[in-house]
Amino acid sequence: PSIDALFESIAKIAGANATGVLLTGMGEDGARGLLTMRKTGCTTIAQDEASSVIYGMPRVANEIGAAQRVVGIAKMTEAVFA
């Protein structure tokens, strides 16, 4: 749950001035924190299933509506700086 705590802190401190990115990983850590970021106006991005080694954390983020954009790892930098 450390990624959730990090994302929630970022949402509280930076608000809409931050971008949250959730990459491949097991479980659901980060999904709720990413949702908190989205609700405070941050840009939120999750990795797509096709490029994920383990589509756990980004899958949950997508299911709960935390990710505004879902992109492959090859397009991640472009998505962050768009």
ABEGO torsion letter per residue (X at the ends): XAAAAAAAAAAAAAEAABBBBBBBEBEABGAAAAAAAAAAGBBBBBBBAAABABBAAAAAAAAAGABABBBBAAAAAAAAAX
